[in-house]
């Protein structure tokens, strides 16, 4: 096969808007692996939130989490590699977000989700990901400072019309300290500087002796651009953000129309 591996985003790509992986996608992935291909998931989710899905798919090996901030082994459930945000940087960023008062903030620490107090936006997010949020009932900046935590990721949920401006502002302010991306129009996510799905994909490829020209990367959001650009074939699903589509070699069918099966059928049969 020309393409020996596929790296797929999960939400909005492999996962449909009905919050399921279609049987057609499952069958296509299993066929691809049976013919010697490797299939990987690259997500912004916690490992605990993606594990039930990759396990149900029967995937083995690595899964990329935290927007490239961690690589876990599915079978052992252990982190093979991860990089966290320095405590002082996390505290400073959270303080600024709190002062602006435009966002609902969450933090990932040690593969757990933390929030200040219950909020409809957090409830929606956790229901989709099927995770629990641990509420600290103090400012998140104060909690992170008090505990000396080094987060895997910071999440700021804002009004969609504010997301781009907030991302641009903080990207400039934390140049060399944080990497910023968006996985949804209403969300800005912060990881340690230099991290991305593209960097994590490159690391996994090195583990398996894969050349970038031998892989396909597929996604729907700005956080997928780095891996789409890295791949030999970069694919954006039809429902992707326009900014993501602009960086893709191919536009596939949507996540609701078995995009992964479509990619395998059209590009992984030789």
C-alpha positions as CSV (number, residue, x, y, z in Angstrom):
1,X,0.0,0.0,0.0
2,X,1.2,3.5,-0.8
3,X,-0.3,4.8,2.6
4,X,0.7,2.5,5.4
5,X,-0.9,4.5,8.3
6,X,-3.8,6.8,9.0
7,X,-3.9,9.3,11.8
8,X,-7.5,10.5,12.5
9,X,-8.9,13.2,14.7
10,X,-11.9,11.9,16.7
11,X,-14.6,14.4,17.4
12,X,-16.1,15.8,14.2
13,X,-14.0,13.4,12.1
14,X,-14.3,9.7,13.1
15,X,-17.1,10.5,15.6
16,X,-20.4,11.5,14.0
17,X,-22.7,14.2,15.2
18,X,-24.8,11.4,16.7
19,X,-21.8,10.7,19.0
20,X,-21.0,7.3,17.5
21,X,-18.5,5.6,15.2
22,X,-20.4,4.1,12.3
23,X,-20.2,0.4,11.6
24,X,-19.0,1.3,8.1
25,X,-16.0,3.1,9.5
26,X,-15.3,0.3,12.0
27,X,-15.3,-2.3,9.2
28,X,-13.1,-0.2,7.0
29,X,-10.5,0.4,9.7
30,X,-10.4,-3.3,10.5
31,X,-10.0,-4.2,6.9
32,X,-7.2,-1.6,6.5
33,X,-5.4,-3.1,9.6
34,X,-5.9,-6.7,8.3
35,X,-4.1,-5.7,5.1
36,X,-1.1,-4.4,7.2
37,X,-2.1,-0.8,7.7
38,X,-1.9,1.1,11.0
39,X,-4.7,3.3,12.3
40,X,-4.1,5.9,15.0
41,X,-6.4,8.4,16.8
42,X,-5.1,11.9,17.5
43,X,-7.4,13.9,19.8
44,X,-7.5,16.8,22.2
45,X,-9.3,14.6,24.7
46,X,-8.1,13.2,28.0
47,X,-6.8,9.6,27.7
48,X,-9.5,8.5,30.0
49,X,-12.1,10.0,27.6
50,X,-10.7,8.4,24.4
51,X,-9.8,5.0,25.9
52,X,-13.3,3.5,25.7
53,X,-13.5,4.4,22.0
54,X,-10.1,3.2,20.9
55,X,-10.6,0.0,23.0
56,X,-14.0,-0.7,21.4
57,X,-12.4,-0.3,18.0
58,X,-9.8,-2.9,18.9
59,X,-6.9,-0.5,18.3
60,X,-3.5,-1.3,19.8
61,X,-0.4,0.7,20.1
62,X,-0.3,4.5,20.6
63,X,-3.0,7.1,20.9
64,X,-2.3,10.9,20.8
65,X,-4.1,13.0,23.4
66,X,-4.1,16.6,24.7
67,X,-3.7,18.1,21.2
68,X,-0.3,16.4,20.9
69,X,0.7,17.0,24.6
70,X,0.7,13.3,25.3
71,X,1.2,9.8,23.7
72,X,-0.3,6.9,25.6
73,X,-0.1,3.1,25.0
74,X,-3.7,1.8,24.7
75,X,-3.1,-1.7,26.2
76,X,-1.1,-0.7,29.2
77,X,-2.9,2.7,29.7
78,X,0.5,4.2,30.4
79,X,1.9,7.5,29.1
80,X,4.8,6.9,26.8
81,X,5.5,10.6,26.5
82,X,4.0,13.8,27.7
83,X,4.9,17.5,28.2
84,X,3.1,19.8,30.6
85,X,2.7,23.5,31.1
86,X,5.0,25.1,33.6
87,X,3.2,26.1,36.8
88,X,4.1,29.8,36.7
89,X,3.0,30.1,33.0
90,X,-0.3,28.3,33.7
91,X,-1.1,30.4,36.7
92,X,-0.3,33.6,34.9
93,X,-2.5,32.7,31.9
94,X,-5.4,31.6,34.1
95,X,-5.2,34.8,36.0
96,X,-5.5,36.9,32.8
97,X,-8.4,34.8,31.6
98,X,-10.1,35.3,34.9
99,X,-9.6,39.0,34.9
100,X,-11.1,39.3,31.4
101,X,-14.1,37.3,32.6
102,X,-15.2,36.2,29.1
103,X,-14.4,32.5,29.4
104,X,-15.4,29.4,31.3
105,X,-12.1,27.8,32.1
106,X,-11.1,24.1,32.7
107,X,-7.7,22.5,33.3
108,X,-6.4,19.0,32.6
109,X,-4.1,17.7,35.3
110,X,-2.8,14.1,35.5
111,X,-5.5,13.0,33.0
112,X,-8.3,14.5,35.1
113,X,-10.6,17.5,34.3
114,X,-10.9,20.4,36.8
115,X,-13.2,23.3,36.9
116,X,-14.0,26.1,39.3
117,X,-17.7,25.4,39.9
118,X,-20.6,23.9,38.0
119,X,-21.6,25.7,34.7
120,X,-23.8,24.7,31.8
121,X,-20.9,24.9,29.4
122,X,-18.8,22.5,31.5
123,X,-21.8,20.1,31.9
124,X,-22.3,20.1,28.1
125,X,-18.6,19.4,27.5
126,X,-18.4,16.6,30.1
127,X,-21.5,15.0,28.8
128,X,-20.1,14.8,25.3
129,X,-16.8,13.4,26.5
130,X,-18.4,11.3,29.2
131,X,-16.0,12.5,31.9
132,X,-16.4,13.9,35.3
133,X,-15.2,17.4,36.2
134,X,-13.7,17.9,39.6
135,X,-14.8,21.2,41.0
136,X,-12.3,23.1,43.3
137,X,-14.6,26.0,44.3
138,X,-11.8,28.6,44.1
139,X,-10.3,30.4,41.3
140,X,-8.6,28.0,39.0
141,X,-5.4,30.1,39.0
142,X,-5.3,29.9,42.8
143,X,-5.9,26.1,42.8
144,X,-3.1,25.5,40.3
145,X,-0.7,27.8,42.2
146,X,-1.6,26.3,45.6
147,X,-1.1,22.7,44.4
148,X,2.0,23.4,42.2
149,X,0.3,21.6,39.4
150,X,1.7,21.5,35.9
151,X,-1.3,21.1,33.6
152,X,-1.5,19.0,30.5
153,X,-3.9,21.6,29.0
154,X,-5.9,24.7,29.7
155,X,-9.3,25.1,28.1
156,X,-11.2,28.4,27.7
157,X,-14.8,28.2,26.5
158,X,-15.9,31.5,25.0
159,X,-18.6,32.9,22.7
160,X,-17.6,31.9,19.1
161,X,-17.4,35.5,18.0
162,X,-14.7,36.1,20.7
163,X,-12.6,32.9,20.1
164,X,-10.4,34.1,17.2
165,X,-9.5,37.4,18.9
166,X,-8.8,35.7,22.2
167,X,-6.6,33.1,20.5
168,X,-4.6,35.8,18.5
169,X,-4.1,37.9,21.6
170,X,-2.9,35.1,23.9
171,X,-0.8,33.6,21.1
172,X,1.2,36.8,20.9
173,X,1.4,37.3,24.6
174,X,2.6,33.8,25.3
175,X,4.9,33.4,22.3
176,X,7.6,30.9,23.3
177,X,5.6,29.8,26.4
178,X,2.3,28.3,25.2
179,X,0.9,26.8,22.0
180,X,-2.7,27.7,21.2
181,X,-5.3,26.1,19.0
182,X,-9.1,25.7,18.5
183,X,-10.9,22.3,18.3
184,X,-14.3,24.0,18.3
185,X,-15.5,27.5,17.3
186,X,-16.2,28.2,20.9
187,X,-13.0,26.8,22.5
188,X,-9.4,28.0,22.8
189,X,-6.9,25.4,24.1
190,X,-3.5,26.0,25.5
191,X,-0.6,23.4,25.7
192,X,3.1,23.7,26.4
193,X,5.0,25.6,23.7
194,X,6.0,23.7,20.6
195,X,3.3,21.0,21.0
196,X,0.9,20.1,18.3
197,X,-0.8,17.0,16.7
198,X,1.7,17.3,13.9
199,X,4.7,17.0,16.3
200,X,3.1,14.0,18.0
201,X,2.3,12.3,14.7
202,X,6.0,12.8,13.7
203,X,7.0,11.2,17.0
204,X,4.7,8.2,16.5
205,X,5.9,7.8,12.9
206,X,9.5,7.6,14.2
207,X,8.5,4.8,16.6
208,X,7.2,2.8,13.7
209,X,9.7,3.7,11.0
210,X,7.1,5.5,8.9
211,X,8.0,8.2,6.4
212,X,5.6,11.2,6.3
213,X,4.9,10.4,2.6
214,X,3.4,7.0,3.8
215,X,0.7,8.5,6.0
216,X,-2.7,10.1,5.8
217,X,-3.8,12.6,8.4
218,X,-7.5,13.6,8.6
219,X,-9.3,16.2,10.7
220,X,-11.9,18.9,11.0
221,X,-10.5,21.8,13.1
222,X,-7.7,24.2,13.5
223,X,-5.9,21.8,15.9
224,X,-5.6,19.3,13.0
225,X,-3.9,21.6,10.6
226,X,-0.4,20.8,11.8
227,X,-0.8,17.1,11.2
228,X,-2.7,17.6,7.9
229,X,0.3,19.7,6.7
230,X,2.8,17.1,7.9
231,X,1.1,14.1,6.1
232,X,1.8,12.7,2.7
233,X,-1.9,13.1,2.1
234,X,-3.7,15.7,4.3
235,X,-7.5,15.4,4.4
236,X,-10.2,17.7,5.8
237,X,-13.7,16.3,6.2
238,X,-16.5,18.2,4.5
239,X,-17.7,19.6,7.8
240,X,-14.3,21.0,8.7
241,X,-13.6,24.6,9.5
242,X,-12.7,26.6,6.4
243,X,-9.3,27.4,7.8
244,X,-8.6,23.7,8.0
245,X,-9.9,23.0,4.5
246,X,-7.5,25.6,3.1
247,X,-4.5,23.4,4.3
248,X,-5.8,20.1,3.0
249,X,-4.9,18.2,-0.1
250,X,-8.3,16.5,-0.3
251,X,-11.8,17.3,1.0
252,X,-13.6,14.1,2.0
253,X,-17.2,13.4,2.8
254,X,-18.4,14.6,6.2
255,X,-18.1,12.9,9.6
256,X,-21.8,11.9,9.2
257,X,-21.1,10.1,6.0
258,X,-18.4,7.7,7.0
259,X,-15.4,9.9,6.1
260,X,-12.8,7.3,7.3
261,X,-14.3,4.5,5.2
262,X,-14.4,6.9,2.2
263,X,-10.7,7.7,2.6
264,X,-9.7,4.0,2.9
265,X,-11.8,3.1,-0.1
266,X,-10.4,5.8,-2.3
267,X,-6.7,6.0,-1.2
268,X,-5.8,2.8,0.6
269,X,-6.8,0.0,-1.7
270,X,-3.6,-0.3,-3.8
